[in-house]
Structure formats: structure tokens, C-alpha cells
Amino acid sequence: MGRDPRTSPLDGDGRFRGLDNLYVADGSALQRSGALNPSLTIAANALRIGSLIAGGTTVRPQHTKQPNAVARSRRTEGSPAMLRAP
């Protein structure tokens, strides 16, 4: 999956480029497996693509440059700089 048709056979919605009715919604759409079991990622992606095929809409995350709230909560005033979350 990816934006560049030269390097990605699937678009961001799992649709095979060049064929309007061919979707890939399993683990083969992932470039590589992470360190953990990807089962939940595969299931979530399959549900997202299934919703798209059924006529629904997909929800894409909005990327922001604001720091993560969890990372902010880990900061402590008295801790050494090397132990503080970014």
C-alpha cells in the first residue's frame, strides 16, 4: 500500500492499481511484519476496506505536529534531562 504507483501496487484503500474491483484486505498488503503479531492491524484494515466496498467511507487519521498527550504526561520536573520523554 502506498501513494506512489511506481513502488506500491495498492493504493491507500487496498485497491489494486489498474483494476477497480480488486482489493487486498489481508496480511499480504503489509510490506513487512513488525516485531509483534499483526493480527489486529490486519483485522482493522480488512474492516476498513470492507466498509469502503460496502459503500461506506473510510476514516483516515489526521496527522498533527502537536506532542502526544501521553508523552506530555510522562514529563516530570525533577527528572534528569536524559530520562524525560521527548
Secondary structure as the mmCIF struct_conf table of DSSP 4:
data_model
#
loop_
_struct_conf.conf_type_id
_struct_conf.id
_struct_conf.beg_label_comp_id
_struct_conf.beg_label_asym_id
_struct_conf.beg_label_seq_id
_struct_conf.end_label_comp_id
_struct_conf.end_label_asym_id
_struct_conf.end_label_seq_id
BEND BEND1 ARG A 3 ARG A 3
TURN_TY1_P TURN_TY1_P1 PRO A 5 THR A 7
BEND BEND2 PRO A 9 PRO A 9
STRN STRN1 LEU A 10 LEU A 10
TURN_TY1_P TURN_TY1_P2 GLY A 12 ASP A 13
BEND BEND3 GLY A 14 GLY A 14
STRN STRN2 ARG A 15 PHE A 16
TURN_TY1_P TURN_TY1_P3 ARG A 17 GLY A 18
TURN_TY1_P TURN_TY1_P4 ASP A 20 ASN A 21
STRN STRN3 TYR A 23 TYR A 23
BEND BEND4 ASP A 26 ASP A 26
HELX_RH_3T_P HELX_RH_3T_P1 GLY A 27 ALA A 29
BEND BEND5 LEU A 30 ARG A 32
BEND BEND6 ALA A 35 LEU A 36
HELX_RH_AL_P HELX_RH_AL_P1 SER A 39 ILE A 53
TURN_TY1_P TURN_TY1_P5 ALA A 54 GLY A 55
HELX_LH_PP_P HELX_LH_PP_P1 PRO A 61 HIS A 63
BEND BEND7 GLN A 66 GLN A 66
HELX_LH_PP_P HELX_LH_PP_P2 PRO A 67 ASN A 68
HELX_RH_AL_P HELX_RH_AL_P2 ALA A 69 ARG A 74
TURN_TY1_P TURN_TY1_P6 GLU A 77 GLY A 78
BEND BEND8 SER A 79 SER A 79
HELX_RH_3T_P HELX_RH_3T_P2 ALA A 81 LEU A 83
BEND BEND9 ARG A 84 ARG A 84
#
